[in-house]
Amino acid sequence: MTQKTDQSIEDRNRVRALRRARRYIRANEGALARLLNTYARVSTLDPTRRVWAEQ
């Protein structure tokens, strides 16, 4: 069964990409996970090098 949505194609593709990214981050593999792990390690060693605001 298909259902029409009000979402544009770009919005649907963005949601799909986020779902895939979460899967890789949760598995802790892939380039994005390595980047986030490196950022976390560097920010704990030297808080002045933090780029994103921690909330």
GROMACS elastic network, one bead per residue, 0.5 to 0.9 nm:
[ bonds ]
;  ai    aj funct       b0    kb
    4     7     6  0.87035   500
    5     8     6  0.81638   500
    7    10     6  0.80604   500
    7    11     6  0.60179   500
    7    12     6  0.64801   500
    8    11     6  0.52660   500
    8    12     6  0.64112   500
    8    13     6  0.87251   500
    9    12     6  0.51600   500
    9    13     6  0.61481   500
    9    14     6  0.85696   500
   10    13     6  0.51097   500
   10    14     6  0.61006   500
   10    15     6  0.86692   500
   11    14     6  0.50481   500
   11    15     6  0.62657   500
   11    16     6  0.86889   500
   12    15     6  0.51421   500
   12    16     6  0.62502   500
   12    17     6  0.86609   500
   13    16     6  0.50569   500
   13    17     6  0.61307   500
   13    18     6  0.86286   500
   14    17     6  0.51140   500
   14    18     6  0.62330   500
   14    19     6  0.86693   500
   15    18     6  0.51558   500
   15    19     6  0.62447   500
   15    20     6  0.87416   500
   16    19     6  0.50916   500
   16    20     6  0.62935   500
   16    21     6  0.86301   500
   17    20     6  0.51359   500
   17    21     6  0.60995   500
   17    22     6  0.86326   500
   18    22     6  0.61217   500
   18    23     6  0.86516   500
   19    22     6  0.52356   500
   19    23     6  0.64435   500
   19    24     6  0.89879   500
   20    23     6  0.51786   500
   20    24     6  0.65588   500
   20    25     6  0.87917   500
   21    24     6  0.52242   500
   21    25     6  0.61481   500
   21    26     6  0.85286   500
   21    32     6  0.76697   500
   21    33     6  0.87141   500
   22    25     6  0.50325   500
   22    26     6  0.59317   500
   22    27     6  0.84453   500
   23    26     6  0.52138   500
   23    27     6  0.62111   500
   23    28     6  0.84790   500
   24    27     6  0.50444   500
   24    28     6  0.58978   500
   24    29     6  0.55149   500
   24    30     6  0.62126   500
   24    31     6  0.88537   500
   24    32     6  0.77665   500
   24    33     6  0.68092   500
   25    29     6  0.63570   500
   25    30     6  0.76210   500
   25    32     6  0.70388   500
   25    33     6  0.50267   500
   25    34     6  0.87284   500
   25    36     6  0.85781   500
   26    29     6  0.79517   500
   26    33     6  0.83104   500
   27    30     6  0.86546   500
   27    33     6  0.84054   500
   28    32     6  0.87343   500
   28    33     6  0.53718   500
   28    34     6  0.74721   500
   28    37     6  0.85294   500
   29    32     6  0.77247   500
   29    33     6  0.55135   500
   29    34     6  0.67919   500
   30    33     6  0.55138   500
   30    34     6  0.63346   500
   30    35     6  0.87502   500
   31    34     6  0.51129   500
   31    35     6  0.61242   500
   31    36     6  0.86604   500
   32    35     6  0.50625   500
   32    36     6  0.61906   500
   32    37     6  0.85481   500
   33    36     6  0.51261   500
   33    37     6  0.60254   500
   33    38     6  0.84922   500
   34    37     6  0.50957   500
   34    38     6  0.60752   500
   34    39     6  0.85376   500
   35    38     6  0.51605   500
   35    39     6  0.61515   500
   35    40     6  0.86237   500
   36    39     6  0.50116   500
   36    40     6  0.60973   500
   36    41     6  0.85755   500
   37    40     6  0.50932   500
   37    41     6  0.61716   500
   37    42     6  0.86349   500
   38    41     6  0.51048   500
   38    42     6  0.61142   500
   38    43     6  0.84904   500
   39    42     6  0.51854   500
   39    43     6  0.59838   500
   39    44     6  0.85527   500
   39    50     6  0.79412   500
   39    51     6  0.88270   500
   40    43     6  0.52317   500
   40    44     6  0.62508   500
   40    45     6  0.87405   500
   40    50     6  0.88200   500
   41    44     6  0.53527   500
   41    45     6  0.63836   500
   41    46     6  0.87535   500
   42    45     6  0.51424   500
   42    46     6  0.60265   500
   42    47     6  0.77914   500
   42    49     6  0.72747   500
   42    50     6  0.78210   500
   43    46     6  0.52243   500
   43    48     6  0.75043   500
   43    49     6  0.60750   500
   43    50     6  0.52455   500
   43    51     6  0.84669   500
   44    47     6  0.59867   500
   44    50     6  0.86679   500
   45    49     6  0.88451   500
   46    49     6  0.58004   500
   46    50     6  0.76173   500
   47    50     6  0.55384   500
   48    51     6  0.84675   500
   50    53     6  0.74168   500
   50    54     6  0.86747   500
